[in-house]
Amino acid sequence: MKDKIQMFIKAVYAGFMIGIGGIVYLSVENKIIASLLFSFGLLTIVTQGFFLYTGKIGFVKKFRELSDMLLVVAGNFIGTFLAAALSRAAQLGISSAKLVERKLENGVLEVFCLSVFCGVMMYLAIDNFKKAKNLVFIIAPVMIFILSGFEHSIANMFYFHLAGAYSGKALGYLLLMALGNGVGANLFRLDGYEGR
């Protein structure tokens, strides 16, 4: 039980850090710089050992660990909610309403495919960093998924919270994005295979 509580707390922290990434992304006009600074969220998550769904789902090996992902997603959801609530309370003057509106205008297949691409980027970010211990492997995939418009389910939780987008469609799209991220994260997983 203690392990589950620790996992949940670390998942809340991870969601909060993604929220901070979202804040800087919305605050900086230059999207290249914004995407670079957003990567601080994932850098912190990796170095502090926090639990981010998109960074963990590609490494699940047992069914029990898959069920843990529900706890991680719940913690990420709360962390992003807290970051959005504090952003509004601090009157930072940022808005995600237009961004969320664009995301909700996309078709189901488009959202799923963009989410798969993001899952690939997140898996490679974590796996490559584990192998090479080079921060570029975290920063570059984050910049790629943001600048390409790929759908990151947890980052979108923050944007949806900030915009107050609590509709059935928004929830359905978040679930679809989480599924797509999971599929993408497992596409490049080659357990037991030694690449040449």
TAFEN-V535559 format. One record per backbone hydrogen bond with DSSP energy under -1.0 kcal/mol. CO is the residue of the C=O (numbers start at 1). NH is the residue of the N-H. E is the energy in kcal/mol with one decimal. If there is no record, write none. Layout:
BEGIN
co=CO nh=NH e=E
co=CO nh=NH e=E
END
This chain:
BEGIN
co=1 nh=5 e=-2.1
co=2 nh=6 e=-2.4
co=3 nh=7 e=-2.4
co=4 nh=8 e=-2.5
co=5 nh=9 e=-2.6
co=6 nh=10 e=-2.6
co=7 nh=11 e=-1.8
co=8 nh=12 e=-2.2
co=9 nh=13 e=-2.4
co=10 nh=14 e=-1.9
co=11 nh=15 e=-2.4
co=12 nh=16 e=-2.3
co=13 nh=17 e=-2.4
co=14 nh=18 e=-2.2
co=15 nh=19 e=-2.0
co=16 nh=20 e=-2.0
co=17 nh=21 e=-2.1
co=18 nh=22 e=-2.3
co=19 nh=23 e=-2.4
co=20 nh=24 e=-2.3
co=21 nh=25 e=-2.2
co=22 nh=26 e=-2.2
co=23 nh=27 e=-1.4
co=24 nh=28 e=-1.8
co=30 nh=34 e=-2.6
co=31 nh=35 e=-2.3
co=32 nh=36 e=-1.8
co=33 nh=37 e=-2.7
co=34 nh=38 e=-2.1
co=35 nh=39 e=-1.0
co=37 nh=40 e=-1.7
co=38 nh=41 e=-1.9
co=39 nh=43 e=-2.7
co=40 nh=44 e=-2.5
co=41 nh=45 e=-2.2
co=42 nh=46 e=-2.7
co=43 nh=47 e=-2.4
co=44 nh=48 e=-2.5
co=45 nh=50 e=-2.1
co=52 nh=55 e=-1.1
co=52 nh=56 e=-1.3
co=53 nh=57 e=-2.7
co=56 nh=59 e=-2.2
co=62 nh=66 e=-1.5
co=63 nh=67 e=-2.0
co=64 nh=68 e=-1.3
co=68 nh=72 e=-2.1
co=69 nh=73 e=-2.8
co=70 nh=74 e=-2.1
co=71 nh=75 e=-2.3
co=72 nh=76 e=-2.9
co=73 nh=77 e=-2.6
co=74 nh=78 e=-2.1
co=75 nh=79 e=-2.6
co=76 nh=80 e=-2.5
co=77 nh=81 e=-2.0
co=78 nh=82 e=-2.6
co=79 nh=83 e=-2.1
co=80 nh=84 e=-2.3
co=81 nh=85 e=-2.7
co=82 nh=86 e=-2.5
co=83 nh=87 e=-1.9
co=84 nh=88 e=-2.2
co=85 nh=89 e=-2.4
co=86 nh=90 e=-2.4
co=87 nh=92 e=-1.7
co=96 nh=100 e=-2.9
co=97 nh=101 e=-2.3
co=98 nh=102 e=-2.2
co=99 nh=103 e=-2.0
co=100 nh=104 e=-2.4
co=107 nh=111 e=-2.6
co=108 nh=112 e=-2.5
co=109 nh=113 e=-2.7
co=110 nh=114 e=-2.6
co=111 nh=115 e=-1.9
co=112 nh=116 e=-2.2
co=113 nh=117 e=-2.2
co=114 nh=118 e=-1.7
co=115 nh=119 e=-2.4
co=116 nh=120 e=-2.2
co=117 nh=121 e=-2.1
co=118 nh=122 e=-2.6
co=119 nh=123 e=-2.5
co=120 nh=124 e=-2.6
co=121 nh=125 e=-2.2
co=122 nh=126 e=-2.0
co=123 nh=127 e=-3.1
co=124 nh=128 e=-2.4
co=125 nh=129 e=-1.6
co=126 nh=130 e=-2.5
co=127 nh=131 e=-1.7
co=128 nh=132 e=-2.8
co=129 nh=133 e=-2.8
co=134 nh=137 e=-1.7
co=135 nh=138 e=-1.6
co=135 nh=139 e=-2.5
co=136 nh=140 e=-2.6
co=138 nh=142 e=-1.4
co=139 nh=143 e=-2.4
co=140 nh=144 e=-2.7
co=141 nh=145 e=-2.7
co=142 nh=146 e=-2.1
co=143 nh=147 e=-2.8
co=144 nh=148 e=-1.9
co=145 nh=150 e=-2.0
co=152 nh=156 e=-2.6
co=153 nh=157 e=-1.3
co=154 nh=158 e=-1.5
co=155 nh=159 e=-2.0
co=156 nh=160 e=-3.0
co=157 nh=161 e=-2.7
co=158 nh=162 e=-2.8
co=159 nh=163 e=-2.0
co=160 nh=165 e=-2.7
co=164 nh=166 e=-1.4
co=167 nh=171 e=-2.3
co=168 nh=172 e=-2.6
co=169 nh=173 e=-2.6
co=170 nh=174 e=-2.3
co=171 nh=175 e=-2.2
co=172 nh=176 e=-2.3
co=173 nh=177 e=-2.8
co=174 nh=178 e=-2.4
co=175 nh=179 e=-2.3
co=176 nh=180 e=-2.7
co=177 nh=181 e=-2.9
co=178 nh=182 e=-2.1
co=179 nh=183 e=-2.5
co=180 nh=184 e=-2.8
co=181 nh=185 e=-2.4
co=190 nh=193 e=-2.1
END
